[in-house]
Every structure is written in C-alpha cells, then in structure tokens.
C-alpha cells in the first residue's frame, strides 16, 4: 500500500514535468530535434518555469521576446501607439507596457520558499517515520525486498519537494499577472489619486481621450496574452495539485471502507500528504481567484467612471454646453464598449480557470468542501468500522 503512495508521488511529479511539452509550439519542437547550437542547455533552462520564468530578469531579452510574441498573438502592434509617460513626456505604448511587465516580473519567490518546501516534505516524511518507529515497524527492513520498498517510499516522498515547489511558483505567477493588470488600471483610474506610486504607473491614460482608451485596451489585451503558455501551464499545475489531494482522499476512503490490510503509518502518510498538498494547492488557487477578481475590479472601476461621465453629460445638456456634451458622450460610448469587451474576453471567454472551472469564491468553497467532506467520511469509516491495529501497527479485521 505504501508503494502505491510512492508511485502516486512519482507519477504526479512526472506529470507536472510532462505538461510543458503540451504548450510548446512547432518552432520549439523543430528546434528540439536540432543539434547544438540550434538547441542548447541554456535555451532549455530559459524555458523552465522554475528557472527561466521564475527569474526572468536573470535572462535578458526573455520578457521582451514574450511581449513580442504576445503582440503577434493578439494581432496588435504597440510601437504604433503613443501614450503619456512620466512627467508628461510621450512614449510608445510598447515601452510603457514593457515597463509595467518588468516591474511585475521583478518579483521572485521569497528566500523562505526553499525552507517552506523542505519543511513541508519533512513534515510528511517525519510523521510517516515516527509512526513506524512508535509501532515498532522496521524503518529500513531486514530483507532486500523490504529495504528496497522502504527506501523507495522515502525517496518518492522526498521527490514531493518538486511538486510543492511548482505549487508556490503557480501562486507567484498568478500574483505577477494580477500586479501587471493592477498597474495598468492605475494609469487610467487613479489619475487624481496622489497616493499612487508614480514608479508603478509608467503611463497615464486620459479617460476622455479616444486615443488613450484605445491604448489602454490594446495594452490590456497584450498583457493578457503575455507569457500565455506559462499562464496555461500554471493553471494546469494547480489543477494537478488539487487532483493529487483528491486522489489521496479517495485512497484514504478506500482503506477506511474496504478493510484492506494496511499499516497505520500508511494512514498517517496519506493524512499528512492531504494536509500539505491541499494547503499549497489552495494557496495557489487563492492567487488564481485574486487574478480573476482583478478583471471584476476593472469592470467595477469602468462602470464607476461611466456613471461619472453620464452625470457630466446630463449636467452639460442641462447647462446647454452642447460641444462638451458631444465629446463626453463619445467617451461614454467607448467606456461602455470597453466594459463589454472586458466582461466577454476576460470573464466569459477566457477566464482564469482551475480544474476546468472559473476561479472564483464558489470554486474554492467547493474544493475545500470536497476535501473536508472526504476526510470526514474517511474518519467515519475508521471510527465506525471497528478498526483495530496490532501492537506492530498492522490492521486487524
């Protein structure tokens, strides 16, 4: 039974590693088949989400190349558009967008991340070992077969460090993307907010200028497309983590309700794995929900701005300022269309998803509800089934 847990760890780790190949394009696959220097170790490292994308500032040109790829994917050329940068100086929209992305992607995993990962894995492994030790079960084993089984199980659990590392990287990527959109929104909605950090607002968009509104929409579309293959991967990784925790819950219920012979340490191993993996997966899902909520916040600010413009139109008509009313009316129409576009493209068509569902508060409630209910059901199976264990920790029918 413990070997099944070990295989589950190894399978999940390999599945996460294999996911990246699903998001390579034909250029990548063609390059992979070529000898060096067409494809080198440095290029491979650059594409790794934990290395290259985890620290993109250490790979010069990576952010710019992904920005250009996002432009082509969105069908937008940012170089052709001008915006107002700091201190009123003009700049290309591409430079402003690149500044926003550089600021957001300068974030890296905190130094405590490695400690958290090691502590998480050790908490699983140590709880497993302590249970075996207290029950008198051999930690290594006397025969070659038992030694291979035990050492293989320990090694598989230690491989879980990679699984947990991916979970924290997913949370970081969701946070970066939210920060990018947040800084872009600041250039349009916080113009009169003196508390806004100018360093985080590289471009300002006048909500009454059709050209500035066009620039804002274009920049937002490109930022949403930026690093899309990595973005799709982190959504998949988060889903895999949660599925792994569901698998452990199902396995725990299988032991509880079928009376399959097992050792007490197997139950402890499953319980500790569920607790650690579910915590990290839920944290990544929380960050995904924050990213999805950013689109809702953008809509809220657009609607607030639209309301203000409608009020000004009404006042202009009342005061018979027809010229001003016409100009404001045009921007009001544009804001209404932008709100419709944001709602459809970011909330309806391409929302942030986890487990194939829109990342919102309903999803996290459902996931946590399933995990808690599954654990309680397993507890009921163990408590109500009259299970007893021998002094050596083995299940007795």
N, C-alpha and C positions, 0 to 999 in steps of 0.2 A: 504493500500500500504506500509506503514511503517513497518507493521508486516512482510511483505514478505522480506523486507531488514533485519529485525531482524532474521528471520528464516534462511536467507542466511548466516549470520554471524555464527549462532549456527551450521548449517549443515557443513559449511567449517571447523569449529573448531573440530567437532566430526569426520569428515572425515580424518583430519590430524592425530588425535589420533588413529583412527582405522587402519591406514596404517601399523603401526608397526607389527600388527599380521600377515600381509601378508608375512613378512620376517622372522618369527620365523621358526626354523627347528623342526623336530619331537621330538628331545630331549627337546626343550623348551616347546612344547605343553604337552608332557608327564609330565614334572616337574610341569607345571601349575596346573595339576589335582591332584597333591600330596599335603598332608598337610605339615605344617612346621615340621621340618626344611628343607624338600626337596625343598620347595619354600617359601621364606620369603619376607618381605617387602624390606629388604636390597638388595636381589637379583633383585627384580623388579626395585628398584631405580637405580641399576647398569646398567640396560638395557635401561633406559630412555635416549633419545638422548639429552635432555636439561639438564640432571643432570649428569648421569654417563659418557656418551660420551662427554658431554660439558666440563667436568673437569676430564678427565681420570687419571690425576696424583694424584687425591684425592682417587682413588680406586686402591690400589696396586695390581698388577697382571693382571689388565684389558688389558693393551697394550700387555703384553707377551702372554696372552691367545688368544687374537685376532691374534697375529703374528703366533702362532702355528696352529690356525685354517686356516689361510691363506696359510701356508705351506702345510697342508693336501689338501686344495682345489686346490692348484697349482701343487701338486704332487712333491714338491721339499723339500729336507732336507738341510737346510742351515748349520747345525752343521758339515757336512762332508766337507765343503769347507773352505779354508784358504785364507785370504787376508792380505795385509799390512796395519796396523793401523798407528796411530800417532807415529812419531819418528822411523819409520821403524820396529816396533815390530809386530810380527804376531798375528792374532786374527781370531776367527771363523767368518764366514760371518754372522751368526745369531746375534752375539754380535754387529757387525758393523751396521747391519740393525736395530736392536733394538735401538741403539744409535741415528740413523737417525730419527726413528719414535718418540722416546722420545723428541728429540729436536723440531720436528714439532708440536707434540701434547701437548707441554707445553704451546702453545698459548691458551689463553682463550678469551672469549668475553670481550671487554674493559669495564671498570667500567661505562662508559657513556651509555652503552647499555640500561639499565633499564630506564634511563632518556629519551632516544630516543623513546623507546616503549611507555612510558607514554605520552610523548609529542605528539606522532603520534595519539594515541587513543583520547586524549583530543582535538586535533585539529579537529577531525571528530565530536566528541560529542558536542564541544562548538559551532562549526559552525552551527550544527543542532539546538541547543538550542537557539542561538542568533537569527536565522531566525524565529523560532517560537515566540520568545519573541517580536521581532520587528513587526511581523504581528498580534500580539495580540492573538495568539492561546494559550490556557492554557498549561502550562508546565507539570502539573500533571493531571488536569481534575477534574470535579465536580462529575461525576458518578463513580461507582465502575468499570464499564467496561472500561471507558477511563483511569482511574488510572492504571488498570492492563495493558492496551495496552501501555501506555506511559512508565511506569516503566519497562515493559518487553523489550521495544525497547532500552531503555537506558542500561539495563543490558546486552543485546545482543551485543550492540556496545562496551561496556567495555570488553566483552569476546574476542574482537578482539586483545587484548594485547597478547594473546597466539598465534594468527595467525601471528602477526608481529614478535614475538619472534622466531618462527620457521623459518621465512624468514632470519633473521640475523644469526641463527645457521647454516642454509644451506650455507650461504656465508662463514662462518668460516670454515666449513668442506671442502669446495672446496679449500679454501686458504691453509689449512693444507696439503691436499694431493698434491697440487702443490709444496709446500715447501719441502715435502719429496722427490719428484722426482727431484727437483732442486738441493737439497743437494747431492743426489746420482749421478747426472750428473756431479757435481763439482769434484767428485773423479776420473772421467775418462777424462774429457775435460779440466779442469783447473789446470793441474799439474804444469804448468810453470807460472801460474798466482800468483804473490806474494801478490796480494791484496785479495786473497781468504782467508777467515777466517778459520783457522785450526780447530777451535772448531766445525765448521759446516760441516767439511769433516772428518768423523771418519774413513774412509777407502780410500785407493788410489788404482786405477786400472790402470795397465800398458796397454795401447792400443796395445802394441806389444807382449803381453803375452796371448796366447790362454786360459790359466787358469784364468787370471784376467778378460778376456772378458766373459768367462763362468760365473764367479762370478757376474759380473755386470748384465748380462741378468737374472740370477736367482734371484738376489735381486730385480730387477725391476719388475719381474713377481709377486713376493710375495708382494711387496709394492702395486702393482695394485690390488691385491686380499685382502689386509689388510682392515679389517672393511667393507667388501663388503656389508653386509646387511644394515649398516648405510649409506653407499655410495648410495645404491639404494633408500633408504628412502629419502635422501635429494634431489635427483633428482625428486622424486615424489612430495615432499613438494613444491619444486619450481614450478613445473608444476601446482599444485593445486592453488597456489597463483595467478599465471598468469590467470588461468581459472576463478578464482573468479573475477578478474578485468574485464575479458571479459564478465562475467555474468552481472556485474553492468553496463557495457557499453550497453549491449543488453537491459537491463531493462530500461535504460535511453532513448534509442531509441524507446522502446515500448511506453513510456509515451509521447514522442515527436510526434510520427506519428499516434497514435491511438486516441488521445484526451481523454484518460481515466481520469476520475476525480481524482485529487490528490491535495496535499498541496505543496506549494512552498518549504517547508522545506524538503520534500522528494527528490526533485531535488538537493538541496544543500547537503543532506546526501549522495546521490549517487555520486555526483561530488567529494566531499571530500574523499570518500572511494576509488574511482578510482585513485585519485592523490596519496594517501598514499600507498595503496596496490601495485599499479603499480610501484611506486618508489622502494619499498623494494624488490618486485619480480624481477625488472630489475637489482637491485644491486646483488642479488643472481645469476641471470643469467649471469651477467658480470663476476663474480668469476668462474662460471662454464666454461665460454669461456676461461678464463685465464688458467684453468686447462687443457682444451683440447688443447690450444695453446702450452702448455708445451711439449706435445708429438711432435708437429711440430717443436719446437725448438730443441728437442733432435735429430730429424731426420736431421735438418739443420747442427747441430754440427757433427753428424755421417758422413754426406756427405762431410763436410769440412775436417774432419780427413781422410776420404777415399781418397779425392783428394790429400792431402799431401802425403799419403802413395803411391799413384800411381806415383806421381812425384819422390819420392825417389826410387821406383822400376825402373823407367826409367833411373834415374841417375846411379843407381847401375849397370844396364845392360850396360850402356854406358861406365862405368869405369871398366867393366868386373869383378865386385865383385859378383860372382855367389852365394856364400854362403849367403851373406846378402840379395841378391835379392830373394832367395828362402824363407828365413824366413819372409821377409816383405810381399811377395806375399801371404803367408798363412794368415797372419793377415788381409791383404786387402780383401781376400775372406770372412773371418769371419765378418769383418765390413760390407761388402755388405749384407751378410745374416742377420745380426742383424738389419740393416736398413729396410730390407724387413719384418722382423718379427714385428718390432715396428709399421711399417705402417699398416700391416694387423691386428694385435691384438688390437692396441690402437686407430687407426683412422678409420679402416674399420669395424672390427668385433664388438668391444666393446667400442665405443666412449662415451664420456660424453654427455648425452642427456638431453634435456628439452622439454617438450611437445611431446616427442617421436621423436624429430629431433636432429641431431647433433648440439652441442653447438658451433656455430661459429658466425662470424660477420653477416652473412646473416640472421641467426635466429633472432638476436636481432634487426636487421633492420626491419624484417617482423613483429615481435611482436609489436615494437613501432609504426610501420606504421599502424597496425590494430587498436591499441588503439587510436592513434591520429585521424585517419580517422573516427573511430566510434564516437568519441567525437564531431568532426566537423559535422558529419552527424546529430547527435542529436541536436547540436546548430542550424543547418539549419532548422531542424524540428520545434524547438521552435520559431525561428525568422521568418520563412516563413509561419508558420501556423496561424499567427494572434492570438496567445495565449494571453489571458489577465487573470489577477488574481484579485480577490476581495481584499478589504482592509484587510480582515482577512487571506489572503494568499491562498485562495482556487481557483482552476482552474475554469474559466468561459468559456463555449463553445461559 
